[in-house]
Amino acid sequence: MSKENANQDIELETYLVSDIQRKLRCSKNKAYEIVKRGYSERLFSVIKIGNEYRIARKSFDYWFANQHRLDYK
C-alpha cells in the first residue's frame, strides 16, 4: 500500500475537529472542547498528533448515538 493510499484510508476512518464542528453544528471552540474532553476522559478514541486531533469515526459515532443529553452549554 502506498503512503498516499494509507493517508486516504486514515482520513476515511477519522474525523477532524472541523468535521465534529459541522456534525454537531457548534462553534470551533466548542468542538475543540468536546474533542479535548473526549481525549482526556477517554469517552471516544482520539489520536493527538502534535497540535492536531484525529477522532475515530466509529468510536465517536457510537458515543454520540448513545448521548441522551449533551451537557455542554
HELIX and SHEET records of a PDB file:
HELIX    1   1 LYS A    3  GLU A   13  1                                  11    
HELIX    2   2 VAL A   17  LEU A   24  1                                   8    
HELIX    3   3 LYS A   28  SER A   40  1                                  13    
HELIX    4   4 ARG A   57  ALA A   65  1                                   9    
SHEET    1   A 3 THR A  14  TYR A  15  0                                        
SHEET    2   A 3 GLU A  52  ALA A  56 -1                                        
SHEET    3   A 3 VAL A  46  ILE A  49 -1                                        
END                                                                             
